[in-house]
Amino acid sequence: MAEKIMTRHPQGKQGVNIDRDKYDAIKSAILETIDTKQTVTFKDLTTTVNDRLRSTFDGGVTWYVVTVKLDLEAQGLIERVPKSSPQILRLTRKHD
């Protein structure tokens, strides 16, 4: 059975249980995309991650991007640029 991880939400809402392997793949793609581009709109992030993973990923990439992005915000690894519309994301500190 696959190892699961309970995600968090930046507003304290209920997270979801997802496979650790899927979480790790999406997390890595999100952090690398933002690190490379410095800032990225949510739409560009989902497009980039989808293009990168869709041929090898089992499941709806966009749903996982939303879920993992919220968890990364809750952890303080990424943040929304205040007052940005459309939503723009950036790293808050270096990741490993």
C-alpha positions as CSV (number, residue, x, y, z in Angstrom):
1,M,0.0,0.0,0.0
2,A,1.3,3.5,-0.9
3,E,2.4,5.8,1.9
4,K,0.0,8.7,2.4
5,I,0.5,12.3,3.5
6,M,-2.1,14.6,5.0
7,T,-1.9,18.0,3.3
8,R,-2.5,21.3,5.1
9,H,-4.4,24.4,4.0
10,P,-3.1,28.0,4.6
11,Q,-6.4,29.1,6.1
12,G,-6.6,26.1,8.5
13,K,-9.2,24.3,6.5
14,Q,-9.3,20.5,6.2
15,G,-6.4,19.0,4.1
16,V,-6.6,15.8,2.1
17,N,-4.8,12.5,2.2
18,I,-2.7,11.9,-0.9
19,D,0.0,9.4,-2.0
20,R,3.4,10.6,-0.9
21,D,4.9,9.7,-4.3
22,K,2.4,12.0,-6.1
23,Y,2.9,14.7,-3.5
24,D,6.7,14.6,-3.9
25,A,6.5,14.7,-7.7
26,I,4.1,17.7,-7.8
27,K,6.0,19.5,-5.0
28,S,9.3,19.1,-6.8
29,A,7.8,20.4,-10.1
30,I,6.1,23.4,-8.3
31,L,9.3,24.4,-6.5
32,E,11.5,24.0,-9.5
33,T,9.2,26.0,-11.7
34,I,8.9,28.9,-9.2
35,D,12.7,28.8,-8.5
36,T,13.4,29.0,-12.2
37,K,10.9,31.8,-13.0
38,Q,11.2,33.7,-9.7
39,T,7.5,34.5,-9.9
40,V,4.8,32.7,-11.8
41,T,1.0,33.1,-12.2
42,F,-1.1,30.2,-11.0
43,K,-2.2,29.5,-14.5
44,D,1.4,29.3,-15.8
45,L,2.3,27.1,-12.9
46,T,-0.4,24.6,-13.6
47,T,0.4,24.6,-17.4
48,T,4.1,24.1,-16.8
49,V,3.7,21.3,-14.2
50,N,1.0,19.6,-16.4
51,D,3.3,19.7,-19.4
52,R,6.1,18.3,-17.4
53,L,4.3,15.5,-15.7
54,R,1.2,14.5,-17.7
55,S,2.9,11.7,-19.7
56,T,4.1,9.9,-16.5
57,F,1.6,11.0,-13.8
58,D,-1.5,8.9,-12.9
59,G,-4.2,11.3,-12.0
60,G,-5.4,14.9,-12.5
61,V,-2.3,17.0,-12.4
62,T,-4.2,20.3,-12.0
63,W,-6.1,19.0,-8.9
64,Y,-2.8,17.8,-7.3
65,V,-1.1,21.2,-8.2
66,V,-3.9,23.0,-6.3
67,T,-3.7,20.7,-3.3
68,V,0.1,20.7,-3.0
69,K,0.3,24.4,-3.7
70,L,-2.0,25.1,-0.7
71,D,0.1,22.8,1.4
72,L,3.3,24.6,0.4
73,E,1.7,27.9,1.3
74,A,0.7,26.5,4.7
75,Q,4.3,25.4,5.3
76,G,5.6,28.8,4.4
77,L,7.7,27.6,1.4
78,I,5.7,29.7,-1.2
79,E,3.5,32.7,-1.0
80,R,1.0,34.6,-3.0
81,V,2.3,38.0,-4.0
82,P,-0.1,40.4,-2.1
83,K,-2.7,42.2,-4.2
84,S,-1.7,40.3,-7.4
85,S,-4.4,39.6,-9.9
86,P,-4.2,37.1,-11.4
87,Q,-2.6,35.2,-8.5
88,I,1.2,35.3,-8.6
89,L,3.4,32.9,-6.6
90,R,7.0,33.1,-5.4
91,L,9.3,31.3,-3.0
92,T,9.6,32.6,0.5
93,R,12.8,30.8,1.3
94,K,15.1,28.3,-0.3
95,H,14.0,24.7,-0.5
96,D,16.1,21.6,-0.3
